[in-house]
Amino acid sequence: MDCFTCRNNARINALPPREVIAADDHWRVAHAFDTALPGWLVLVPRRHVTSIADLTDAEAATLGTWQVRLSRALRAVTGCAKTYIVQFAEKEGFAHVHFHVVPRMPDLPADRRGPRVFSYLGATEQDRVTEQQQDELAAALHEHLDRTDLG
């Protein structure tokens, strides 16, 4: 099996900040690597799973909490008006279940709203959020999540 997410999960302690914004026993949060939209997060299970129906009860129990916490953190850090939560896991090499948590900024053009926000993924190298910017956002999000930790 060649799974990008599993390869990163296996080396979680060696990943840069943008790849481990937050984590617990079941989930890891990363910044999307090929996006032109700052703050585009990806919530991934720590074990290999290719269907939501195959999540364990423990994974499922914390999924909604993570989605809400990340949405609140994005609002606090980026000023987004709302977030989009999307899950497909169909792209070759990315069948591992993952949830896109996408900040919808107040000034996002109308032609990029809703599903059209995916036009920000697969960005050219020059249009992508840089790794430095991703790491800076990761640090701010991590700090916010630590301050507002529920547990």
Residue, then its C-alpha position, 0 to 999 in steps of 0.5 A: m500500500d502506498c499511502f501519503t498520509c500513512r507515511n506521514n503518520a509513521r514519522i509524526n515526530a519528525l514532521p514540520p509544524r505544518e504537518v502536525i498543527a495538532a494531534d491526538d490518539h486518533w487524528r492529526v491536523a495538517h495544512a494542505f500542501d498544494t493550496a493557494l488558500p492560507g489556512w486550508l487544513v486537512l484532518v486525517p485519521r492516525r490509522h489507515v481507513t478508506s471509508i467513514a463507515d470504517l471509523t472506530d467508535a472512538e474516532a467517530a466520537t471525536l470527529g465532530t469535536w475536531q471539526v468544530r475546534l478547527s473551525r473556531a481556530l480558523r475563525a480566530v486566526t484567519g478571520c474567516a466568515k465560516t468554514y467548509i468541511v468536505q470529504f471525498a478521499e478519491k484521488e490516487g494515493f490519497a484514498h485515506v479518509h481525510f476531511h478538508v477544513v477550508p476557511r471561507m474568507p469574507d472577501l472570497p470571490a463569489d465564483r470561488r465559493g462552495p465546491r468551486v473553492f477546490s480551484y485553490l487546490g493543485a496550485t502552481e508552485q508560485d501560487r501556493v502558500t509557502e511552507q514558511q507561511q504554512d508553518e507560521l499559520a500552524a504555530a498560530l493555530h496550535e497556540h490557539l488550540d492549546r489555549t482553548d483546549l477542552g480537556 
